[in-house]
Amino acid sequence: MDYIDFVVSTLNKPTFFIFGNHNLKDFSYYHGGPAQSQIAGRPAAITHCHGAEYAGFRVLAVKDLMLTDAQTHRKTPLLIAGVSGSLRYNNGINQYSETEMFFKLLHMWPRLLLNRILYGRYLDILLTHAAPRHIHDLEDSCHRGFECFRWFMKKFQPVWLVHGHIHLYDVRTERVTQFGATTVVNAYGYYIIEIPPK
């Protein structure tokens, strides 16, 4: 969260984040548990903190970041969805089986369909911690990617899937891969994306 504070303070731009499989001391604020916020006497997860918006398992239409269609000149919000966590490898917090993650993606379906109706597309950016299976992932149980992310890209065709989790120690390691209509980016460290693509 200190890193998010730094990004927000330095850039002063709309900032979105998801959780990975480490540094999870604030995770319960966003997903319930003993550290929940209280709204009208009922526990409720928070969505904004440190000047940033939590995108985990949510679909957002960001009206502060409008895109202009090159042909119609119609302005529509940037469409972002986020998926926190990694494949389960030691039953830790924010780790999921393939089936659990698939159903978490299915819960976003109604909002994605609404995006399609309102804006003519499902999604611009999918933020994930883990990589899709066989795209930038590794074969050990901790760093294996999700097969259901590949299904999601085929079905909803986000322009970008931006993931982390896989550290890049060799500059020759592939970090940008095209999968159908989606460009998959490993954003380890940082990565600058031009939206819309030039």
C-alpha positions as CSV (number, residue, x, y, z in Angstrom):
1,M,0.0,0.0,0.0
2,D,3.0,2.3,0.5
3,Y,3.8,1.8,-3.2
4,I,0.3,2.8,-4.1
5,D,0.6,5.9,-1.9
6,F,3.8,6.8,-3.8
7,V,2.2,6.3,-7.3
8,V,-0.9,8.4,-6.4
9,S,1.2,11.2,-4.7
10,T,3.8,11.3,-7.6
11,L,1.4,11.1,-10.6
12,N,-1.8,12.5,-9.2
13,K,-3.8,10.4,-11.6
14,P,-6.6,7.9,-11.2
15,T,-5.0,4.8,-9.8
16,F,-6.3,1.2,-9.6
17,F,-4.9,-1.8,-7.9
18,I,-5.4,-5.5,-7.1
19,F,-3.9,-7.8,-4.5
20,G,-1.4,-10.5,-5.2
21,N,-0.4,-13.4,-3.0
22,H,2.0,-11.4,-0.7
23,N,1.7,-8.2,1.3
24,L,-1.9,-8.9,2.3
25,K,-2.2,-7.2,5.7
26,D,-4.8,-4.9,4.3
27,F,-6.6,-7.5,2.3
28,S,-9.3,-8.0,4.9
29,Y,-10.4,-4.4,4.7
30,Y,-11.4,-5.1,1.1
31,H,-12.8,-8.6,1.5
32,G,-14.4,-8.7,4.9
33,G,-13.0,-10.2,8.0
34,P,-12.3,-8.6,11.4
35,A,-10.9,-5.4,9.9
36,Q,-14.0,-4.5,7.9
37,S,-15.4,-1.1,7.6
38,Q,-18.9,-0.4,9.0
39,I,-21.8,1.0,6.9
40,A,-25.1,1.5,8.6
41,G,-24.1,-1.0,11.3
42,R,-23.4,-3.8,8.8
43,P,-19.9,-5.0,7.7
44,A,-18.9,-3.8,4.3
45,A,-15.8,-4.1,2.2
46,I,-14.1,-0.8,1.3
47,T,-13.3,0.1,-2.3
48,H,-11.2,3.3,-2.0
49,C,-8.1,3.8,0.1
50,H,-4.6,5.4,-0.3
51,G,-6.1,7.6,-3.0
52,A,-6.6,4.6,-5.3
53,E,-9.6,2.4,-6.2
54,Y,-9.6,-1.4,-5.6
55,A,-10.5,-3.2,-8.8
56,G,-10.4,-6.7,-7.4
57,F,-13.3,-8.8,-8.8
58,R,-15.1,-5.7,-10.0
59,V,-15.8,-4.1,-13.3
60,L,-15.4,-0.3,-13.5
61,A,-16.4,2.3,-16.0
62,V,-13.9,5.1,-15.3
63,K,-15.5,8.3,-16.3
64,D,-12.5,10.3,-15.3
65,L,-10.6,8.6,-18.2
66,M,-12.7,9.0,-21.4
67,L,-11.7,7.4,-24.7
68,T,-12.7,8.9,-28.1
69,D,-13.6,6.5,-30.9
70,A,-11.5,7.4,-33.9
71,Q,-14.4,6.8,-36.4
72,T,-17.5,8.0,-34.6
73,H,-15.8,10.5,-32.2
74,R,-18.1,9.1,-29.5
75,K,-16.6,9.4,-26.0
76,T,-16.9,6.5,-23.6
77,P,-15.3,5.7,-20.2
78,L,-12.3,3.5,-19.9
79,L,-13.5,0.0,-18.9
80,I,-11.4,-1.8,-16.3
81,A,-11.9,-5.1,-14.4
82,G,-9.6,-6.6,-11.9
83,V,-8.8,-10.1,-10.5
84,S,-6.7,-10.5,-7.4
85,G,-4.8,-13.5,-6.3
86,S,-2.9,-16.5,-7.6
87,L,-3.4,-20.2,-8.1
88,R,-3.7,-22.1,-4.8
89,Y,-0.3,-23.6,-3.9
90,N,-0.2,-23.6,0.0
91,N,-3.8,-22.6,1.0
92,G,-2.8,-19.1,1.8
93,I,-4.9,-16.0,1.7
94,N,-6.0,-14.8,-1.8
95,Q,-5.2,-18.1,-3.5
96,Y,-7.8,-19.9,-5.6
97,S,-8.4,-23.1,-7.4
98,E,-9.1,-23.0,-11.1
99,T,-12.8,-23.6,-10.5
100,E,-13.0,-20.9,-7.8
101,M,-11.4,-18.3,-10.1
102,F,-13.7,-19.3,-13.0
103,F,-16.8,-18.6,-10.9
104,K,-15.3,-15.3,-9.7
105,L,-15.0,-14.3,-13.4
106,L,-18.6,-15.4,-14.0
107,H,-19.8,-13.0,-11.3
108,M,-18.5,-10.2,-13.5
109,W,-20.5,-11.3,-16.5
110,P,-23.7,-9.1,-16.0
111,R,-21.6,-5.9,-15.8
112,L,-19.6,-7.0,-18.8
113,L,-22.8,-7.5,-20.8
114,L,-24.0,-4.1,-19.7
115,N,-20.7,-2.6,-21.0
116,R,-21.3,-4.2,-24.3
117,I,-24.8,-2.7,-24.5
118,L,-23.8,0.8,-23.4
119,Y,-20.4,1.2,-24.9
120,G,-20.1,-1.4,-27.7
121,R,-17.4,-3.4,-26.0
122,Y,-17.0,-5.6,-22.9
123,L,-13.7,-4.4,-21.5
124,D,-10.5,-2.4,-22.3
125,I,-8.2,-3.6,-19.5
126,L,-8.2,-6.7,-17.3
127,L,-5.8,-6.4,-14.4
128,T,-4.7,-9.7,-12.9
129,H,-2.0,-10.7,-10.5
130,A,-1.4,-14.2,-11.9
131,A,-0.7,-14.8,-15.6
132,P,-2.9,-16.7,-18.0
133,R,-1.9,-20.4,-18.4
134,H,1.0,-20.9,-20.9
135,I,1.4,-17.1,-21.4
136,H,4.4,-15.8,-19.3
137,D,3.6,-18.3,-16.5
138,L,6.0,-20.9,-15.0
139,E,5.5,-24.5,-14.3
140,D,6.0,-24.5,-10.5
141,S,2.8,-24.6,-8.5
142,C,3.1,-21.0,-7.2
143,H,3.6,-19.3,-10.6
144,R,1.4,-21.4,-12.8
145,G,-1.3,-19.3,-14.6
146,F,-5.0,-19.7,-14.8
147,E,-6.6,-21.5,-17.7
148,C,-9.8,-19.6,-17.2
149,F,-8.0,-16.3,-18.0
150,R,-7.6,-17.7,-21.6
151,W,-11.3,-18.4,-21.7
152,F,-12.1,-14.9,-20.5
153,M,-9.9,-13.3,-23.2
154,K,-11.6,-15.4,-25.9
155,K,-15.1,-14.6,-24.6
156,F,-14.7,-10.9,-23.7
157,Q,-11.8,-9.8,-25.7
158,P,-10.2,-7.1,-23.5
159,V,-7.7,-5.0,-25.4
160,W,-5.1,-5.5,-22.7
161,L,-4.6,-8.1,-19.9
162,V,-2.0,-6.7,-17.5
163,H,-0.5,-9.1,-15.0
164,G,2.3,-9.3,-12.5
165,H,3.5,-12.2,-10.3
166,I,6.2,-13.4,-12.7
167,H,9.4,-11.5,-11.9
168,L,11.6,-10.6,-14.9
169,Y,15.3,-10.9,-14.2
170,D,16.5,-11.3,-17.8
171,V,15.7,-8.5,-20.3
172,R,15.4,-11.1,-23.0
173,T,12.3,-12.7,-21.3
174,E,9.1,-12.1,-23.3
175,R,6.8,-9.7,-21.5
176,V,4.3,-8.8,-24.3
177,T,2.3,-11.5,-26.0
178,Q,-0.6,-11.3,-28.4
179,F,-3.5,-13.7,-27.7
180,G,-6.3,-13.3,-30.1
181,A,-7.6,-9.7,-29.7
182,T,-5.9,-9.3,-26.4
183,T,-2.3,-8.0,-25.7
184,V,-1.0,-9.7,-22.6
185,V,1.6,-7.6,-20.7
186,N,3.8,-8.6,-17.7
187,A,4.0,-5.3,-15.8
188,Y,6.7,-6.5,-13.4
189,G,8.5,-3.4,-12.3
190,Y,6.5,-1.1,-14.4
191,Y,5.3,-0.9,-18.0
192,I,3.9,2.1,-20.0
193,I,0.9,1.4,-22.3
194,E,-0.5,3.8,-24.8
195,I,-4.3,3.7,-24.7
196,P,-5.7,3.5,-27.3
197,P,-2.8,1.7,-29.0
198,K,-1.0,3.8,-31.6
